[in-house]
Amino acid sequence: MASGTGKVEPSEITIEKLDDKHDISSFQSYEKELVDFLVEDALNNQRQKLSVTFLWFYDNKLASYVTLLNDKINLEGDLKAFFREKDIHYKSLPALKIGRLCVHDNFQRRGLGKLMVLFAITQANEICERRSGCRFITLDAKRNEKRELDSIHFYKKLGFKILKERRKGTTPMYLDLKAPQ
Ligand SMILES: CC(C)(COP(=O)(O)OP(=O)(O)OC[C@H]1O[C@@H](n2cnc3c(N)ncnc32)[C@H](O)[C@@H]1OP(=O)(O)O)[C@@H](O)C(=O)NCCC(=O)NCCS
């Protein structure tokens, strides 16, 4: 199917793990830091085993990417109380982190952001089923002063909660994979 403006169907997407054969120079986003990460750091971080980046192609064009890594949440406050009630007394619990997630400016609002979050959730559930424990998805959401609705709103809409309120910089958020979505 040719590029359009409607919602992108999962069957129209090809997902590839980043490698040195990919041409990522055409990727554009209003969040320049996320372009810089993809172009300058993503492959090197992958080689250093710090993260894995997945490129999403639509109609043979690089439409978005998502970077994943392992993480943990330190249990404090309400979250600590929540798990104490369940007789879970660990100081921290395992998580999969969305390190970076970005949709090319030409493909905004077509469902790719949401599909990439669902992809991360699927990865985390597969890790749990087959490899090791993973209770949460975590991320640091970017605040964008120039936009009325920034990525914090986007993630809240998908069920994420704020871990710690911060006035400046990024806001840590999480999704409990066992909570009803
Ligand atoms: C934020 C971002 C990932 C959203 O991706 P997208 O593909 O445009 O969003 P989707 O089309 O999947 O939208 C999913 C839902 O969130 C809503 N949404 C999208 N962007 C939103 C935003 N900025 N604020 C609030 N809601 C938003 C959509 O209306 C949609 O709701 P619906 O399912 O009820 O229709 C994308 O704008 C982006 O890459 N921004 C720059 C990089 C960035 O901020 N990344 C996050 C860094 S942590």
The ligand as an SDF file (V2000), in Angstrom:
LIG
                    3D

 48 50  0  0  0  0  0  0  0  0999 V2000
    4.8000   11.3560   20.9830 C   0  0  0  0  0  0  0  0  0  0  0  0
    4.8410   10.5070   19.7170 C   0  0  0  0  0  0  0  0  0  0  0  0
    5.6890    9.2790   19.9820 C   0  0  0  0  0  0  0  0  0  0  0  0
    3.4010   10.0810   19.3530 C   0  0  0  0  0  0  0  0  0  0  0  0
    3.4610    9.2140   18.2270 O   0  0  0  0  0  0  0  0  0  0  0  0
    2.3060    9.2050   17.1230 P   0  0  0  0  0  0  0  0  0  0  0  0
    2.5630    8.0800   16.2020 O   0  0  0  0  0  0  0  0  0  0  0  0
    2.1890   10.5540   16.5290 O   0  0  0  0  0  0  0  0  0  0  0  0
    1.0150    8.9210   18.0320 O   0  0  0  0  0  0  0  0  0  0  0  0
   -0.1750    7.9000   17.7160 P   0  0  0  0  0  0  0  0  0  0  0  0
   -0.7320    8.2320   16.3800 O   0  0  0  0  0  0  0  0  0  0  0  0
    0.2600    6.5020   17.9690 O   0  0  0  0  0  0  0  0  0  0  0  0
   -1.2090    8.3160   18.8130 O   0  0  0  0  0  0  0  0  0  0  0  0
   -1.6930    7.4140   19.8190 C   0  0  0  0  0  0  0  0  0  0  0  0
   -2.6950    8.1510   20.6560 C   0  0  0  0  0  0  0  0  0  0  0  0
   -2.0650    9.2000   21.3860 O   0  0  0  0  0  0  0  0  0  0  0  0
   -2.5800   10.4690   20.9880 C   0  0  0  0  0  0  0  0  0  0  0  0
   -1.4360   11.3570   20.8610 N   0  0  0  0  0  0  0  0  0  0  0  0
   -0.4860   11.3580   19.9250 C   0  0  0  0  0  0  0  0  0  0  0  0
    0.4410   12.2770   20.1800 N   0  0  0  0  0  0  0  0  0  0  0  0
    0.0340   12.8610   21.3100 C   0  0  0  0  0  0  0  0  0  0  0  0
    0.5580   13.8860   22.0720 C   0  0  0  0  0  0  0  0  0  0  0  0
    1.6820   14.5130   21.7490 N   0  0  0  0  0  0  0  0  0  0  0  0
   -0.1310   14.2310   23.1720 N   0  0  0  0  0  0  0  0  0  0  0  0
   -1.2760   13.6040   23.5000 C   0  0  0  0  0  0  0  0  0  0  0  0
   -1.8110   12.6250   22.8340 N   0  0  0  0  0  0  0  0  0  0  0  0
   -1.1670   12.2620   21.7390 C   0  0  0  0  0  0  0  0  0  0  0  0
   -3.2930   10.2650   19.6830 C   0  0  0  0  0  0  0  0  0  0  0  0
   -4.3830   11.1380   19.5420 O   0  0  0  0  0  0  0  0  0  0  0  0
   -3.7460    8.8290   19.7620 C   0  0  0  0  0  0  0  0  0  0  0  0
   -4.9750    8.7090   20.4510 O   0  0  0  0  0  0  0  0  0  0  0  0
   -6.1090    7.7420   19.8750 P   0  0  0  0  0  0  0  0  0  0  0  0
   -5.5110    6.3400   19.9280 O   0  0  0  0  0  0  0  0  0  0  0  0
   -7.2400    7.9570   20.8200 O   0  0  0  0  0  0  0  0  0  0  0  0
   -6.3580    8.2000   18.4900 O   0  0  0  0  0  0  0  0  0  0  0  0
    5.3920   11.3000   18.4920 C   0  0  0  0  0  0  0  0  0  0  0  0
    4.6920   12.5220   18.3960 O   0  0  0  0  0  0  0  0  0  0  0  0
    6.8780   11.5950   18.5410 C   0  0  0  0  0  0  0  0  0  0  0  0
    7.6820   10.7940   18.1020 O   0  0  0  0  0  0  0  0  0  0  0  0
    7.2620   12.7660   19.0890 N   0  0  0  0  0  0  0  0  0  0  0  0
    8.6610   13.1790   19.1130 C   0  0  0  0  0  0  0  0  0  0  0  0
    9.4830   12.3050   19.9780 C   0  0  0  0  0  0  0  0  0  0  0  0
    8.9410   12.1090   21.3600 C   0  0  0  0  0  0  0  0  0  0  0  0
    8.4370   13.0050   22.0190 O   0  0  0  0  0  0  0  0  0  0  0  0
    9.0850   10.8490   21.8120 N   0  0  0  0  0  0  0  0  0  0  0  0
    8.7620   10.4580   23.1380 C   0  0  0  0  0  0  0  0  0  0  0  0
    9.9910   10.7060   23.9060 C   0  0  0  0  0  0  0  0  0  0  0  0
    9.9280    9.9960   25.4720 S   0  0  0  0  0  0  0  0  0  0  0  0
  1  2  1  0
  2  3  1  0
  2  4  1  0
  2 36  1  0
  4  5  1  0
  5  6  1  0
  6  7  2  0
  6  8  1  0
  6  9  1  0
  9 10  1  0
 10 11  2  0
 10 12  1  0
 10 13  1  0
 13 14  1  0
 14 15  1  0
 15 16  1  0
 15 30  1  0
 16 17  1  0
 17 18  1  0
 17 28  1  0
 18 19  1  0
 18 27  1  0
 19 20  2  0
 20 21  1  0
 21 22  1  0
 21 27  2  0
 22 23  1  0
 22 24  2  0
 24 25  1  0
 25 26  2  0
 26 27  1  0
 28 29  1  0
 28 30  1  0
 30 31  1  0
 31 32  1  0
 32 33  2  0
 32 34  1  0
 32 35  1  0
 36 37  1  0
 36 38  1  0
 38 39  2  0
 38 40  1  0
 40 41  1  0
 41 42  1  0
 42 43  1  0
 43 44  2  0
 43 45  1  0
 45 46  1  0
 46 47  1  0
 47 48  1  0
M  END
$$$$
